[in-house]
Amino acid sequence: MDLTPLDTTKLSTAAQRALGPGPGRSMASKGMLPLPPADQLAVLYQLHLDADAMIAGASRATASGLPEKLLAGTLADPHLDPRILHFFGERTVDKVSVFDAVALNPSVADSTLAMLAAKGDARGVDQIAQNEQRLLAYPEIIAAMYMNRKARMSTIDRVVELAVRNHVRVPGLACWDEVARALTGGVSTAEEDDLFHHVADALSSGDDAALTTGDVNNDVADEEEQRRLDHAAKVVEEKKIPFARLSIPAKIRVATLGDAYARAMAIRDPVKIVSIAAIKSPGLSDMEAAVYARNQALAEEVIRYIASRREWTKMYAVKVSLCRNPKTPIAESAKLLPFLREKDLTSISKSRGVSSAVVAQARKLMSQRRGGDKK
């Protein structure tokens, strides 16, 4: 939400005096002026946008420290400006009564609900999920819930089913097609909720540099790729992570929210929509794309997706890897071959592991280049 200044002419006389020139502004920013609760919230909101950095900073600190009971009672007012609801909701998302007051206020903006859905705990997300009319009108709220690791898998199942049943496409989720296709028609149990959180937490160690860093401008050697993937598999095995026990919707969500280890598990899952969700994960790095572009064991749909992404195919290592991968569509290989260096064209022209059409195209390009050199 765009937190723009309020129209002060519509504020009470007391609020206008607090915002007027003089020392009152500084006192108001610190909560030292006696104002009715609604006026105090409006004044603090307005002052957090003040050109004076000290006043703006003090107003933000005061807003975050107001008593929960005062905030909850005031923010429940249905006539309150949506910008004020967003400002205070964002700063007090961990206070249950305040969260509920903002989330249940009929004046709350859709974008504010999406913000709360992204930051709230499982209970808070469940609260927002009850407002089905809002979810369908502004499906970005569902996307925010999906990406919130604290949200229960059972809640996600329910809101995804709601969207699919009403033919609503959720924006902001690259893997939405896979999420919708994986819908089972049932809702996860409490046991499955616990299993999802256990796996998601275990596969988010943050120590995934082995799979996400490296020089993507150089070829990724087969043995190096295997080392990286073996390392990921070893970590998962050592942690005894029961990824295979998850439902398909839960696997897709772990692949979307997890780190490189989660994606390394999911991308080789026998269920294709899980592997596709992994390659579409927003956290997937350029190095991972380069590694997976060469992996001939992955599903053809995964390789096709990599080949369709301009941000990846502009990297030389990905171009080479795709041209060497027999699962890359011939049309895509043909587009990439002209950009390869002679040594790589030579290698592909002698390869028995790629399509004869790709080999022939590589030989043709080599012949053209050599012919051009003689002129």
C-alpha positions in Angstrom: 0.0 0.0 0.0 1.1 3.5 -0.8 1.3 5.3 2.6 0.5 8.8 1.5 -0.2 11.8 3.8 -3.7 12.2 5.2 -5.9 15.2 4.4 -5.4 17.1 7.6 -8.5 19.2 7.0 -10.5 16.1 7.7 -8.9 15.5 11.0 -10.2 16.7 14.4 -9.3 20.2 15.7 -7.1 18.5 18.4 -5.2 16.5 15.8 -4.7 19.5 13.5 -3.2 21.5 16.5 -0.8 18.6 17.2 0.3 18.7 13.6 0.7 22.4 13.4 3.9 24.4 13.8 5.7 24.6 17.1 7.0 22.2 19.7 3.7 20.2 19.7 4.8 18.1 16.8 7.9 16.8 18.6 5.8 16.1 21.7 3.1 14.3 19.7 5.7 12.1 18.0 6.7 10.9 21.4 3.1 10.3 22.5 3.4 13.1 25.1 0.3 15.1 24.0 -3.1 14.2 25.5 -5.1 13.1 22.5 -8.1 10.7 22.1 -6.8 7.3 20.8 -8.1 7.7 17.3 -6.5 11.2 17.0 -3.3 9.9 18.4 -3.1 7.1 15.8 -3.8 9.6 13.0 -1.2 12.0 14.3 1.5 9.3 14.7 0.7 8.1 11.2 1.0 11.6 9.7 4.2 12.4 11.6 5.9 9.2 10.5 6.0 10.8 7.0 7.5 14.1 8.4 10.4 15.7 6.7 12.2 16.0 10.0 13.9 12.6 10.4 13.9 12.8 14.2 10.2 13.4 14.4 9.5 10.7 11.8 11.7 8.2 13.7 10.1 9.1 17.1 6.6 8.6 15.7 7.4 5.2 14.4 8.9 4.1 17.7 5.9 5.4 19.6 3.5 3.7 17.2 5.3 0.4 17.7 5.2 0.7 21.5 1.6 1.7 22.1 -0.4 -0.6 24.5 -2.0 -3.5 22.8 -5.4 -2.9 24.4 -5.5 0.7 23.2 -4.4 -0.3 19.7 -6.9 -3.2 19.4 -9.8 -1.1 20.5 -9.0 1.8 18.2 -8.1 -0.2 15.1 -11.4 -2.0 15.2 -13.2 1.2 14.2 -14.6 0.6 10.7 -14.3 4.3 9.9 -10.5 4.3 10.3 -8.5 5.2 7.3 -7.1 2.1 5.5 -3.6 3.7 5.5 -3.6 3.9 9.3 -4.7 0.3 9.5 -1.8 -0.8 7.3 0.8 1.4 9.2 -0.1 0.0 12.6 -0.9 -3.5 11.4 2.6 -3.8 9.9 4.3 -2.8 13.2 2.2 -4.9 15.5 1.7 -8.2 13.6 2.9 -10.2 16.6 0.2 -8.8 18.9 -2.8 -11.1 18.6 -5.6 -8.7 19.4 -4.2 -6.0 17.2 -3.7 -8.4 14.3 -7.3 -9.5 14.6 -8.6 -5.9 14.9 -6.9 -5.0 11.6 -7.6 -8.2 9.8 -11.3 -8.1 10.7 -11.8 -4.4 10.1 -14.1 -4.1 7.0 -12.1 -1.0 5.9 -8.8 -2.9 5.7 -7.2 -2.8 2.3 -6.7 -5.9 0.3 -2.9 -5.2 0.2 -2.9 -5.0 4.0 -4.5 -8.4 4.3 -1.8 -9.8 1.9 0.9 -8.2 4.1 -0.6 -9.8 7.3 -1.0 -13.1 5.5 2.7 -13.0 4.6 3.9 -12.1 8.1 1.3 -13.6 10.5 1.6 -16.9 12.4 -0.4 -20.0 11.7 -3.3 -18.7 13.8 -3.3 -15.4 12.1 -3.3 -16.9 8.6 -6.2 -19.1 9.6 -8.1 -16.0 10.7 -7.6 -14.4 7.3 -8.4 -17.6 5.4 -11.9 -17.4 6.8 -12.7 -14.4 4.6 -13.2 -16.3 1.4 -14.8 -13.4 -0.4 -11.6 -11.3 0.1 -9.4 -14.2 -1.0 -11.3 -14.6 -4.3 -11.4 -10.9 -4.9 -7.7 -10.4 -4.3 -5.9 -13.8 -4.7 -2.6 -12.1 -4.0 -3.6 -12.9 -0.4 -3.5 -16.6 -1.2 -0.1 -16.2 -2.7 1.1 -14.5 0.5 -0.2 -17.3 2.6 1.4 -19.9 0.4 4.8 -18.2 0.8 4.5 -17.9 4.5 6.4 -20.8 6.0 4.3 -20.5 9.2 1.0 -21.2 7.4 -0.4 -24.7 8.0 -0.4 -27.0 5.0 -4.1 -27.8 5.8 -4.9 -24.1 5.5 -3.0 -23.9 2.2 -4.9 -26.9 0.9 -8.2 -25.2 1.7 -7.5 -21.9 0.1 -6.0 -23.5 -3.0 -9.1 -25.6 -3.4 -11.2 -22.5 -3.0 -9.3 -20.7 -5.8 -9.4 -23.7 -8.1 -13.1 -24.4 -7.5 -13.9 -20.8 -8.4 -11.6 -20.7 -11.4 -9.3 -18.1 -9.9 -5.7 -18.0 -10.9 -3.3 -17.0 -8.1 -0.7 -14.5 -9.3 2.8 -14.3 -8.0 3.3 -18.1 -7.8 5.4 -19.3 -10.8 4.3 -22.9 -9.9 0.6 -22.1 -9.7 -0.2 -24.6 -12.5 1.5 -27.3 -10.6 -0.1 -26.3 -7.3 -3.5 -26.4 -8.9 -2.9 -29.7 -10.6 -1.7 -31.3 -7.4 -5.0 -30.5 -5.6 -6.2 -33.8 -4.1 -9.6 -32.6 -3.0 -8.8 -33.3 0.6 -7.2 -31.3 3.4 -4.1 -32.2 5.3 -4.4 -33.5 8.8 -2.7 -32.1 11.9 -0.1 -34.9 11.5 0.6 -33.9 8.0 0.9 -30.2 9.0 3.6 -31.2 11.5 5.4 -33.3 8.9 5.4 -30.4 6.4 6.9 -28.0 9.0 9.5 -30.6 10.1 10.7 -31.1 6.5 10.5 -27.4 5.5 12.6 -26.4 8.5 15.1 -29.2 8.0 15.6 -28.3 4.4 16.2 -24.7 5.1 19.5 -24.8 6.9 20.8 -21.7 5.0 24.1 -23.7 4.3 23.5 -24.3 0.6 26.5 -22.5 -0.9 27.6 -25.8 -2.4 24.7 -25.7 -4.8 24.1 -22.0 -5.3 27.6 -20.5 -5.8 30.2 -20.8 -8.5 31.3 -19.4 -11.8 28.5 -19.9 -14.2 30.6 -18.5 -17.1 32.7 -21.7 -17.1 31.5 -25.2 -18.1 30.1 -27.2 -15.2 31.9 -30.5 -15.4 30.0 -33.7 -14.9 32.0 -34.7 -11.9 31.5 -31.3 -10.3 27.8 -31.5 -10.9 27.7 -35.0 -9.4 29.7 -33.8 -6.4 27.2 -31.1 -5.7 24.2 -33.3 -6.1 25.7 -36.1 -4.0 26.5 -33.5 -1.3 22.9 -32.4 -1.2 21.7 -36.0 -1.0 24.1 -36.8 1.7 23.0 -33.8 3.8 19.3 -34.9 3.5 20.2 -38.5 4.3 22.2 -37.5 7.4 19.4 -35.3 8.7 16.9 -38.2 8.0 14.5 -35.9 6.3 11.3 -37.7 5.3 10.7 -35.8 2.1 9.3 -38.8 0.4 6.5 -39.1 3.0 5.0 -35.7 2.1 1.9 -35.4 0.0 2.4 -34.0 -3.5 1.0 -30.5 -2.6 3.4 -30.4 0.4 6.4 -31.5 -1.7 5.6 -28.7 -4.2 5.4 -26.1 -1.3 8.7 -27.3 0.2 10.3 -27.0 -3.2 9.0 -23.5 -3.5 9.9 -22.3 0.0 13.0 -24.4 0.8 16.7 -23.9 0.1 18.9 -25.6 -2.5 18.8 -28.9 -0.7 15.0 -28.9 -0.9 15.1 -28.1 -4.6 17.8 -30.8 -5.1 15.4 -33.4 -3.6 12.3 -32.1 -5.3 13.8 -31.8 -8.8 14.5 -35.5 -9.0 11.1 -36.5 -7.6 9.3 -39.1 -9.8 6.2 -36.9 -9.9 6.9 -34.5 -12.7 4.8 -31.6 -11.3 7.0 -31.7 -8.2 10.2 -31.4 -10.3 8.7 -28.6 -12.4 7.8 -26.7 -9.2 11.4 -27.1 -8.0 12.9 -25.5 -11.2 10.3 -22.7 -10.9 11.2 -21.9 -7.3 11.9 -18.2 -6.8 15.0 -19.0 -4.9 16.7 -21.1 -7.6 20.1 -19.6 -8.4 21.9 -19.2 -11.8 24.4 -21.8 -10.6 21.7 -24.3 -9.9 20.2 -23.6 -13.4 23.6 -24.3 -14.9 24.0 -27.5 -13.0 20.5 -28.8 -13.8 20.8 -27.9 -17.5 23.4 -30.6 -18.0 21.6 -33.3 -15.9 20.3 -35.9 -18.3 18.5 -37.7 -15.5 16.0 -34.9 -15.0 12.5 -34.9 -16.5 12.4 -33.5 -20.1 9.9 -30.9 -18.9 12.5 -29.5 -16.5 15.1 -29.1 -19.3 12.5 -27.6 -21.6 11.7 -25.0 -18.9 15.4 -24.1 -18.4 15.7 -23.6 -22.2 12.7 -21.3 -22.2 14.2 -18.9 -19.7 16.1 -16.1 -21.3 17.8 -15.0 -18.1 19.4 -18.5 -17.9 20.1 -19.2 -21.6 22.1 -15.9 -21.9 24.8 -17.6 -19.7 27.4 -19.4 -21.8 27.6 -22.4 -19.4 23.8 -23.0 -19.7 24.0 -22.7 -23.5 26.7 -25.4 -23.7 24.9 -27.6 -21.1 21.6 -27.5 -23.0 23.2 -28.3 -26.3 24.9 -31.3 -24.8 21.7 -32.5 -23.1 19.7 -34.9 -25.4 16.5 -33.9 -23.6 16.7 -30.3 -24.8 14.2 -29.7 -27.6 16.0 -29.7 -31.0 14.5 -26.3 -31.9 16.0 -24.8 -28.7 19.4 -26.4 -29.3 19.4 -25.0 -32.8 19.0 -21.5 -31.5 21.9 -21.9 -29.0 24.5 -23.7 -31.2 25.5 -20.5 -33.2 26.7 -18.9 -29.9 29.0 -21.7 -28.9 32.8 -21.6 -29.2 34.5 -23.8 -31.7 35.9 -26.2 -29.2 32.4 -26.8 -27.8 30.9 -27.2 -31.3 33.6 -29.7 -32.1 32.8 -31.7 -29.0 29.1 -31.7 -29.8 29.8 -32.6 -33.5 31.5 -35.8 -32.3 29.0 -36.6 -29.6 26.9 -39.8 -29.7 24.8 -38.6 -26.8 22.8 -36.0 -28.5 20.4 -36.0 -31.4 21.8 -36.5 -34.9 20.0 -33.3 -36.0 22.0 -31.4 -33.3 25.3 -33.1 -34.4 24.6 -32.2 -38.0 23.8 -28.6 -37.2 27.1 -28.4 -35.2 29.0 -29.7 -38.1 27.3 -27.3 -40.5 28.2 -24.4 -38.3 31.8 -25.5 -38.0 32.0 -25.8 -41.8 30.6 -22.4 -42.3 33.0 -20.8 -39.8 36.0 -22.5 -41.4 34.9 -21.5 -44.9 34.5 -17.9 -43.7 38.0 -17.9 -42.3 39.5 -18.8 -45.7 38.0 -15.8 -47.4 
